[in-house]
């Protein structure tokens, strides 16, 4: 669980928030809804009578979802001469969106 989410959450978070022009949602909000509420809360809780328990590292993963993709995006921006792609600079609207969804990011 930990290894899968650490890599996939970072990848999806960077792509959906930093490389997208239109951002209909913040990745951390969607992750909470899909993983914590739907998968763990609805699906896994129904199987708890059979011994299935939520992942032990669920809390750690939830904390990393808030900031791991920002750290990777900063590293990618710092390594811009080595990247084989071009990233558009962030606009004031982008900064406002991030500040609204991730205060103090």
DSSP file (Angstrom, degrees, kcal/mol; ACC not computed):
  #  RESIDUE AA STRUCTURE BP1 BP2  ACC     N-H-->O    O-->H-N    N-H-->O    O-->H-N    TCO  KAPPA ALPHA  PHI   PSI    X-CA   Y-CA   Z-CA
    1    1 A X     >        0   0    0      0, 0.0     4,-2.4     0, 0.0     5,-0.3   0.000 360.0 360.0 360.0 -49.0    0.0    0.0    0.0
    2    2 A X  H  >  +     0   0    0      1,-0.2     4,-2.3     2,-0.2     5,-0.2   0.937 360.0  43.1 -61.7 -49.9    2.7    2.5    1.0
    3    3 A X  H  > S+     0   0    0      2,-0.2     4,-1.6     1,-0.2     5,-0.3   0.886 114.2  50.7 -68.2 -38.9    5.0    2.0   -2.0
    4    4 A X  H  > S+     0   0    0      1,-0.2     4,-2.4     2,-0.2     5,-0.3   0.945 115.8  40.9 -63.2 -47.1    2.1    1.9   -4.5
    5    5 A X  H  X S+     0   0    0     -4,-2.4     4,-2.2     1,-0.2     5,-0.5   0.845 108.3  59.9 -74.5 -32.1    0.6    5.1   -3.2
    6    6 A X  H  X S+     0   0    0     -4,-2.3     4,-0.9    -5,-0.3    -1,-0.2   0.927 116.4  32.4 -63.1 -42.3    3.8    7.0   -2.7
    7    7 A X  H  X S+     0   0    0     -4,-1.6     4,-2.2    -5,-0.2    -2,-0.2   0.931 123.7  43.6 -80.4 -46.0    4.8    6.7   -6.3
    8    8 A X  H  X S+     0   0    0     -4,-2.4     4,-2.9    -5,-0.3     5,-0.3   0.902 113.4  50.7 -68.7 -40.8    1.4    6.8   -8.0
    9    9 A X  H  X S+     0   0    0     -4,-2.2     4,-2.4    -5,-0.3    -1,-0.2   0.901 111.6  48.7 -64.2 -39.1    0.0    9.7   -5.8
   10   10 A X  H  X S+     0   0    0     -4,-0.9     4,-2.4    -5,-0.5     5,-0.2   0.942 114.0  45.6 -64.9 -46.7    3.1   11.8   -6.5
   11   11 A X  H  X S+     0   0    0     -4,-2.2     4,-2.4     1,-0.2     5,-0.2   0.950 117.2  42.5 -61.6 -51.0    2.9   11.2  -10.3
   12   12 A X  H  X S+     0   0    0     -4,-2.9     4,-2.6     1,-0.2     5,-0.2   0.886 113.9  53.0 -66.3 -38.2   -0.9   11.8  -10.5
   13   13 A X  H  X S+     0   0    0     -4,-2.4     4,-1.5    -5,-0.3     5,-0.4   0.920 111.7  44.5 -63.2 -44.6   -0.7   14.8   -8.2
   14   14 A X  H  X>S+     0   0    0     -4,-2.4     4,-2.4    -5,-0.2     5,-1.1   0.942 116.9  45.4 -65.0 -47.4    2.1   16.5  -10.2
   15   15 A X  H  <5S+     0   0    0     -4,-2.4     4,-0.5    -5,-0.2    -2,-0.2   0.901 116.5  44.1 -65.0 -40.7    0.4   15.8  -13.6
   16   16 A X  H  <5S+     0   0    0     -4,-2.6    -1,-0.2    -5,-0.2    -2,-0.2   0.733 126.6  27.7 -80.7 -20.7   -3.1   16.9  -12.5
   17   17 A X  H  <5S+     0   0    0     -4,-1.5    -3,-0.2    -5,-0.2    -2,-0.2   0.788 128.8  31.1-110.0 -34.8   -2.1   20.0  -10.7
   18   18 A X  T  <5S+     0   0    0     -4,-2.4    -3,-0.2    -5,-0.4    -2,-0.1   0.764 124.0  40.0 -98.0 -27.1    1.1   21.4  -12.2
   19   19 A X  S   <S+     0   0    0     -5,-1.1     2,-0.4    -4,-0.5    -1,-0.1   0.341  98.5  90.0-104.4   7.1    0.8   20.3  -15.8
   20   20 A X        -     0   0    0     -6,-0.2     3,-0.1     1,-0.1    -4,-0.0  -0.815  56.6-159.9-103.9 143.5   -2.9   21.0  -16.2
   21   21 A X  S    S+     0   0    0     -2,-0.4     2,-0.5     1,-0.2    -1,-0.1   0.893  87.0  44.2 -83.8 -45.9   -4.3   24.3  -17.4
   22   22 A X        -     0   0    0      2,-0.0     2,-0.6     0, 0.0    -1,-0.2  -0.891  69.6-170.9-101.4 124.8   -7.8   23.7  -16.0
   23   23 A X        +     0   0    0     -2,-0.5    -6,-0.1     1,-0.1     3,-0.1  -0.873  10.0 175.9-117.0  97.2   -7.9   22.2  -12.5
   24   24 A X  S    S+     0   0    0     -2,-0.6     2,-0.3     1,-0.1    -1,-0.1   0.703  70.4  10.4 -74.6 -17.2  -11.4   21.2  -11.5
   25   25 A X  S    S-     0   0    0     -9,-0.2     2,-0.4     4,-0.0    -1,-0.1  -0.984  76.5-106.6-154.9 159.0  -10.3   19.7   -8.2
   26   26 A X     >  -     0   0    0     -2,-0.3     4,-1.9     1,-0.1     3,-0.5  -0.759  29.5-131.6 -88.8 138.6   -7.4   19.5   -5.8
   27   27 A X  H  > S+     0   0    0     -2,-0.4     4,-2.8     1,-0.2     5,-0.2   0.874 104.7  56.5 -60.8 -38.6   -5.7   16.1   -5.8
   28   28 A X  H  > S+     0   0    0      1,-0.2     4,-2.0     2,-0.2    -1,-0.2   0.872 107.8  49.0 -63.1 -35.4   -5.7   15.8   -2.0
   29   29 A X  H  > S+     0   0    0     -3,-0.5     4,-2.0     2,-0.2    -1,-0.2   0.919 113.3  45.3 -69.1 -43.4   -9.5   16.3   -1.9
   30   30 A X  H  X S+     0   0    0     -4,-1.9     4,-3.1     2,-0.2     5,-0.3   0.883 111.3  53.9 -67.3 -37.6  -10.1   13.7   -4.5
   31   31 A X  H  X>S+     0   0    0     -4,-2.8     4,-2.7    -5,-0.2     5,-1.1   0.920 108.0  49.7 -62.2 -44.1   -7.7   11.3   -2.9
   32   32 A X  I  <>S+     0   0    0     -4,-2.0     5,-2.7    -5,-0.2     6,-0.2   0.917 115.2  44.4 -60.6 -41.9   -9.5   11.6    0.4
   33   33 A X  I  <>S+     0   0    0     -4,-2.0     5,-2.2     3,-0.2    -2,-0.2   0.951 122.0  35.3 -67.9 -49.1  -12.9   10.9   -1.3
   34   34 A X  I  <>S+     0   0    0     -4,-3.1     5,-1.7     3,-0.2    -3,-0.2   0.920 130.7  25.6 -75.5 -44.6  -11.7    8.0   -3.5
   35   35 A X  I  <>S+     0   0    0     -4,-2.7     5,-2.8    -5,-0.3     6,-0.3   0.958 130.3  31.1 -87.5 -56.3   -9.3    6.3   -1.2
   36   36 A X  I   XS+     0   0    0     -5,-1.1     5,-2.1     3,-0.2    -3,-0.2   0.965 130.8  29.7 -72.3 -52.0  -10.2    7.1    2.4
   37   37 A X  I   XS+     0   0    0     -5,-2.7     5,-0.9     3,-0.2    -3,-0.2   0.967 131.4  29.1 -74.1 -52.8  -14.0    7.5    2.1
   38   38 A X  I  >XS+     0   0    0     -5,-2.2     5,-1.8    -6,-0.2     4,-0.8   0.972 129.4  29.9 -77.4 -54.7  -14.8    5.1   -0.8
   39   39 A X  I  4XS+     0   0    0     -5,-1.7     5,-2.7     3,-0.2     4,-0.3   0.977 133.9  25.2 -74.1 -55.8  -12.2    2.4   -0.7
   40   40 A X  I  4XS+     0   0    0     -5,-2.8     5,-1.0     3,-0.2    -3,-0.2   0.940 129.1  42.3 -75.6 -46.4  -11.3    2.2    3.0
   41   41 A X  I  4<S+     0   0    0     -5,-2.1    -3,-0.2    -6,-0.3    -4,-0.2   0.900 130.0  20.6 -70.1 -42.0  -14.5    3.5    4.5
   42   42 A X  I  X<S+     0   0    0     -5,-0.9     4,-0.8    -4,-0.8    -3,-0.2   0.916 131.7  31.8 -93.8 -52.1  -17.1    1.8    2.3
   43   43 A X  I  ><S+     0   0    0     -5,-1.8     4,-0.7    -4,-0.3     3,-0.4   0.966 123.5  38.8 -77.1 -53.8  -15.4   -1.3    0.8
   44   44 A X  I >4<S+     0   0    0     -5,-2.7     3,-0.7     1,-0.2     4,-0.4   0.849 110.4  59.5 -69.8 -33.0  -12.9   -2.4    3.4
   45   45 A X  H >4<S+     0   0    0     -5,-1.0     3,-0.8     1,-0.2     4,-0.3   0.841 101.3  55.8 -65.5 -30.7  -15.1   -1.7    6.4
   46   46 A X  H 3< S+     0   0    0     -4,-0.8     3,-0.4    -3,-0.4    -1,-0.2   0.770 108.5  48.6 -69.5 -24.3  -17.7   -4.1    5.0
   47   47 A X  T X<>S+     0   0    0     -4,-0.7     3,-1.6    -3,-0.7     5,-1.5   0.405  80.8  99.0 -96.0   2.3  -15.0   -6.8    5.0
   48   48 A X  G X 5S+     0   0    0     -3,-0.8     3,-1.9    -4,-0.4    -1,-0.2   0.822  72.9  64.3 -61.5 -31.5  -13.8   -6.2    8.5
   49   49 A X  G 3 5S+     0   0    0     -3,-0.4    -1,-0.3    -4,-0.3    -2,-0.1   0.752 101.2  53.7 -61.8 -19.2  -15.8   -9.1    9.9
   50   50 A X  G < 5S-     0   0    0     -3,-1.6    -1,-0.3     2,-0.1    -2,-0.2   0.333 130.0 -95.4 -96.0   6.7  -13.6  -11.3    7.8
   51   51 A X  T < 5S+     0   0    0     -3,-1.9     2,-0.4     1,-0.3    -3,-0.2   0.450  76.5 142.0  98.0   1.0  -10.4   -9.9    9.2
   52   52 A X      < -     0   0    0     -5,-1.5     2,-0.3    -8,-0.1    -1,-0.3  -0.647  28.2-173.9 -79.0 127.2   -9.6   -7.3    6.6
   53   53 A X        -     0   0    0     -2,-0.4     3,-0.1     1,-0.1    -8,-0.0  -0.847  31.7 -93.4-119.1 155.0   -8.2   -4.2    8.3
   54   54 A X        -     0   0    0     -2,-0.3    -1,-0.1     1,-0.1     4,-0.0  -0.313  61.3 -81.7 -60.7 151.4   -7.3   -0.8    6.9
   55   55 A X    >   -     0   0    0      1,-0.1     3,-1.5     2,-0.1     4,-0.2  -0.247  33.6-130.3 -57.1 141.5   -3.6   -0.5    5.9
   56   56 A X  T 3  S+     0   0    0      1,-0.3     3,-0.4     2,-0.1     4,-0.2   0.808 106.5  48.7 -64.1 -30.0   -1.3    0.3    8.8
   57   57 A X  T 3> S+     0   0    0      1,-0.2     4,-2.5     2,-0.1    -1,-0.3   0.174  74.2 112.0 -97.6  17.9    0.3    3.2    6.9
   58   58 A X  H <> S+     0   0    0     -3,-1.5     4,-2.4     1,-0.2    -1,-0.2   0.897  78.5  50.4 -58.6 -42.1   -2.9    4.9    5.8
   59   59 A X  H  > S+     0   0    0     -3,-0.4     4,-1.7    -4,-0.2    -1,-0.2   0.888 110.3  49.7 -64.0 -39.8   -2.2    7.9    8.1
   60   60 A X  H  > S+     0   0    0      2,-0.2     4,-2.1     1,-0.2    -2,-0.2   0.925 111.8  47.9 -64.5 -44.4    1.3    8.3    6.7
   61   61 A X  H  X S+     0   0    0     -4,-2.5     4,-2.0     1,-0.2    -2,-0.2   0.907 108.7  54.6 -63.4 -41.3    0.1    8.1    3.1
   62   62 A X  H  X S+     0   0    0     -4,-2.4     4,-0.6    -5,-0.2    -1,-0.2   0.871 109.1  48.4 -61.7 -36.9   -2.6   10.7    3.9
   63   63 A X  H >X S+     0   0    0     -4,-1.7     3,-0.7     1,-0.2     4,-0.5   0.896 110.9  50.1 -69.3 -39.6    0.0   13.1    5.3
   64   64 A X  H >X S+     0   0    0     -4,-2.1     4,-2.9     1,-0.2     3,-0.9   0.804  98.3  67.0 -69.8 -28.5    2.3   12.7    2.3
   65   65 A X  H 3< S+     0   0    0     -4,-2.0     4,-0.3     1,-0.2    -1,-0.2   0.819  94.4  60.9 -61.5 -29.1   -0.6   13.3   -0.2
   66   66 A X  H << S+     0   0    0     -3,-0.7    -1,-0.2    -4,-0.6    -2,-0.2   0.815 126.9   2.9 -68.9 -30.3   -0.7   16.9    1.0
   67   67 A X  H <X S+     0   0    0     -3,-0.9     4,-1.9    -4,-0.5     3,-0.3   0.561 100.5  90.5-137.3  -9.3    2.8   17.8    0.1
   68   68 A X  H  X S+     0   0    0     -4,-2.9     4,-2.0     1,-0.2     5,-0.2   0.915  92.2  49.4 -62.9 -42.7    4.8   15.1   -1.7
   69   69 A X  H  > S+     0   0    0     -5,-0.3     4,-2.1    -4,-0.3    -1,-0.2   0.806 107.8  55.6 -69.2 -26.2    3.7   16.2   -5.2
   70   70 A X  H  > S+     0   0    0     -3,-0.3     4,-2.2     2,-0.2    -1,-0.2   0.912 107.0  50.3 -67.7 -41.4    4.7   19.8   -4.5
   71   71 A X  H  X S+     0   0    0     -4,-1.9     4,-2.1     1,-0.2    -2,-0.2   0.908 111.9  46.9 -62.6 -42.3    8.2   18.7   -3.5
   72   72 A X  H  X S+     0   0    0     -4,-2.0     4,-2.6     2,-0.2    -1,-0.2   0.894 110.5  52.5 -67.5 -39.2    8.6   16.7   -6.7
   73   73 A X  H  X S+     0   0    0     -4,-2.1     4,-2.2     2,-0.2    -2,-0.2   0.884 108.9  50.6 -64.1 -37.5    7.2   19.7   -8.8
   74   74 A X  H  X S+     0   0    0     -4,-2.2     4,-2.2     2,-0.2    -2,-0.2   0.923 110.9  48.8 -64.1 -44.0    9.8   22.0   -7.1
   75   75 A X  H  X S+     0   0    0     -4,-2.1     4,-1.5     1,-0.2    -2,-0.2   0.912 111.4  49.4 -62.9 -42.4   12.6   19.5   -7.9
   76   76 A X  H  < S+     0   0    0     -4,-2.6    -1,-0.2     1,-0.2    -2,-0.2   0.886 111.0  50.1 -63.9 -38.2   11.4   19.2  -11.6
   77   77 A X  H >< S+     0   0    0     -4,-2.2     3,-1.1     1,-0.2    -1,-0.2   0.876 109.5  51.1 -67.4 -36.4   11.3   23.0  -11.9
   78   78 A X  H 3< S+     0   0    0     -4,-2.2     3,-0.3     1,-0.3    -1,-0.2   0.794 109.8  50.6 -70.5 -27.2   14.8   23.3  -10.5
   79   79 A X  T >X S+     0   0    0     -4,-1.5     3,-1.9     1,-0.2     4,-0.9   0.046  71.4 131.1 -96.6  26.2   16.1   20.8  -13.0
   80   80 A X  G X4  +     0   0    0     -3,-1.1     3,-0.5     1,-0.3    -1,-0.2   0.792  65.0  59.2 -55.5 -33.0   14.5   22.5  -16.0
   81   81 A X  G 34 S+     0   0    0     -3,-0.3    -1,-0.3     1,-0.2    -2,-0.1   0.797 108.9  46.1 -66.9 -22.2   17.7   22.5  -18.1
   82   82 A X  G <4 S+     0   0    0     -3,-1.9    -1,-0.2    -6,-0.1    -2,-0.2   0.616  91.3  99.8 -92.5 -13.8   17.8   18.7  -17.9
   83   83 A X    <<  -     0   0    0     -4,-0.9    -7,-0.0    -3,-0.5    -6,-0.0  -0.445  63.6-148.3 -75.0 146.5   14.1   18.1  -18.7
   84   84 A X  S    S+     0   0    0     -2,-0.1     2,-0.3     2,-0.0    -1,-0.1   0.212  79.0  64.7 -97.0  14.7   13.1   17.2  -22.2
   85   85 A X  S    S-     0   0    0     -5,-0.1     2,-0.5     2,-0.0    -2,-0.1  -0.895  78.5-124.8-130.8 162.8    9.8   19.0  -21.9
   86   86 A X        -     0   0    0     -2,-0.3     2,-0.5     0, 0.0    -2,-0.0  -0.923  18.8-158.9-110.6 132.3    8.8   22.6  -21.5
   87   87 A X        -     0   0    0     -2,-0.5     2,-0.1   -10,-0.1     3,-0.1  -0.932  19.9-123.8-111.0 130.7    6.6   23.7  -18.7
   88   88 A X        -     0   0    0     -2,-0.5     3,-0.1     1,-0.1     2,-0.0  -0.428  34.5-104.7 -68.2 145.1    4.7   27.0  -18.9
   89   89 A X        -     0   0    0      1,-0.1     2,-0.2    -2,-0.1    -1,-0.1  -0.350  41.3 -99.3 -67.6 154.0    5.4   29.4  -16.1
   90   90 A X        -     0   0    0     -3,-0.1     2,-0.2     1,-0.1    -1,-0.1  -0.505  35.4-142.0 -76.2 141.8    2.6   29.7  -13.5
   91   91 A X     >  -     0   0    0     -2,-0.2     4,-2.1     1,-0.1     3,-0.4  -0.472  30.3-100.1 -94.1 168.9    0.3   32.6  -13.7
   92   92 A X  H  > S+     0   0    0      1,-0.2     4,-2.2     2,-0.2     5,-0.1   0.852 125.6  56.8 -57.7 -33.4   -1.2   34.7  -10.9
   93   93 A X  H  > S+     0   0    0      2,-0.2     4,-2.3     1,-0.2    -1,-0.2   0.872 104.9  51.9 -65.5 -35.6   -4.4   32.7  -11.2
   94   94 A X  H  > S+     0   0    0     -3,-0.4     4,-2.5     2,-0.2     5,-0.2   0.932 109.3  48.9 -64.4 -45.4   -2.3   29.5  -10.7
   95   95 A X  H  X S+     0   0    0     -4,-2.1     4,-2.3     1,-0.2    -2,-0.2   0.901 111.4  50.1 -61.0 -40.0   -0.8   30.9   -7.5
   96   96 A X  H  X S+     0   0    0     -4,-2.2     4,-2.1     2,-0.2    -1,-0.2   0.908 109.2  51.4 -65.1 -41.5   -4.2   31.9   -6.3
   97   97 A X  H  X S+     0   0    0     -4,-2.3     4,-1.9     1,-0.2     5,-0.2   0.934 112.1  46.3 -61.0 -46.7   -5.6   28.4   -7.0
   98   98 A X  H  X S+     0   0    0     -4,-2.5     4,-3.2     1,-0.2    -1,-0.2   0.892 111.5  51.5 -64.5 -39.0   -2.8   26.7   -5.1
   99   99 A X  H  < S+     0   0    0     -4,-2.3    -1,-0.2    -5,-0.2    -2,-0.2   0.867 110.1  49.8 -67.0 -34.3   -3.1   29.1   -2.2
  100  100 A X  H  < S+     0   0    0     -4,-2.1     3,-0.3    -5,-0.2    -1,-0.2   0.864 122.1  32.1 -69.9 -35.9   -6.9   28.4   -1.9
  101  101 A X  H  < S+     0   0    0     -4,-1.9     2,-0.3     1,-0.2    -2,-0.2   0.758 132.9  28.1 -94.3 -27.3   -6.4   24.7   -1.9
  102  102 A X  S >< S-     0   0    0     -4,-3.2     3,-2.1    -5,-0.2    -1,-0.2  -0.677  83.4-150.4-133.4  77.4   -3.0   24.4   -0.1
  103  103 A X  T 3  S+     0   0    0     -3,-0.3    -4,-0.1     1,-0.3    -3,-0.1  -0.236  82.1   6.1 -55.3 128.8   -2.7   27.4    2.2
  104  104 A X  T 3         0   0    0      1,-0.1    -1,-0.3    -5,-0.1    -5,-0.1   0.657 360.0 360.0  75.5  16.2    0.9   28.3    2.7
  105  105 A X    <         0   0    0     -3,-2.1    -2,-0.1    -7,-0.2    -1,-0.1   0.515 360.0 360.0 -56.4 360.0    2.1   25.8    0.1
